[in-house]
Amino acid sequence: MSKVFKVCYEKEWESVKNNAFFEGSEIDQSDGFIHFSTSKQLKGTLEKYFARKNHLYLLEVNTDELELVWELSRNNQLFPHLYKPLPLSAIKKIHRIFMDINGNHIIPEDVYND
């Protein structure tokens, strides 16, 4: 199983968790695609877009049946994007993201296990 990760706010997840699809966050809808990160890109994504934000979820997504487009983005890296709604059936695990006392996000250890 190949996987990517989607960071979203708790309220976003709570509003769609019983639906068949996730249309993405506000920025995804504005950009026209759902933004994902690999496990190696996740720390940078959290630092750039979610600094000092809490009430976050990390959706672990199985990419085997998704039509991802890998596009050049931050730091000349290829990032996975999905140009259609995300089927919730592709979400294999949901992690809470907590912060330490310094305001840094704590990424769950098993995110890095393939």
N, C-alpha and C positions, 0 to 999 in steps of 0.2 A: 504494500500500500504506500503510495506517495502521499505526502500531506503538505498542506500550507496552513497558515493561521490568519484569522480575522480578529482584530481587536474591535470591540464595540462596547458601548455603555450599557450598563445593567438595564436601564429603561428601554433601550432599543431591543435587547434580547427578550425581556419580559413581554414586550408588546407583540412579538412574532413567534414565540416558542411553540405555540400551538397551531401555527399555520403550516402550510406545505412548503412555502418558499420564504426566503429572506431577500428583500429588494435592496438591501444595503443601507448603510448609514447615510446621513444627510450629504456628506461629501461625495459618497459613491453615486448617489442619485444625481448630484450636480455634475459630476464628471462623466456620467454615462456608463460606468462600470464599477464592479466591486473590487476594492483594493485588498490584496492579500500580501503576506510576507512569508518568507521561508523562516525556519528556526534561526538561521544565522542573521537574518535581517530584522528580526523581531525587536531586539534591544534598541536599534536605531529608530525604528518606527515609533516605539513607545516614547523615546526621548524627544523626537521631533514633533509628534502630533498629540501626545498625551502627557506631556511633562506636568507633574504634580497633580494629575487628574486621578481620581479614584472612582470606585463603583464601576470597575471595568470587568468585562468577561473576555476570555480568549477562546475562540471557537477553533477547534482542531478539525480540519476539513480533509476528507479523503478526496484526492483529485482524480482517481482512476476513471471516473465517468464524466468528468467536467471538461469542457472545451476552454481551457485556460489559454490566454495569450500572454506571452512573456515579452514585456516591453521595457525599454531603457528608461530609467528614472534616476532617483537619487544616487549620487556618487557613481554614475555610469554603471549601475547594476541593473540586471534584468529582474523585474518584479512581475509576479503573476497577477493577472487581471481577468475578471469574468464579465463578459458583456451580456449576461442574462441573469435572471434571478437565481439565487443559490438554493437548490433543493435542500431542505432541512435533513433529508435522509443521508446527505453527504457529510453531515457533521457527526464525527465519531466520538468526540469528547468535548466537554465544556469545562474550562478552568476559570476560577476566580483569580484576578490579579490583585495582589495586595501591595502595599507600600511599606518600606522600612521607615525608621524614625527620621531618616534624612530626606524622605520624599522620593526615593528611588523605587521603581517597580520591582517586584520579586517575581521572576518568571519561574513557573514550576519546573522542577528538575526533569520530569519525564517528557517535557516538550522536546528535549534534545536527544531523546532515545528514539532511534528509528526502528 
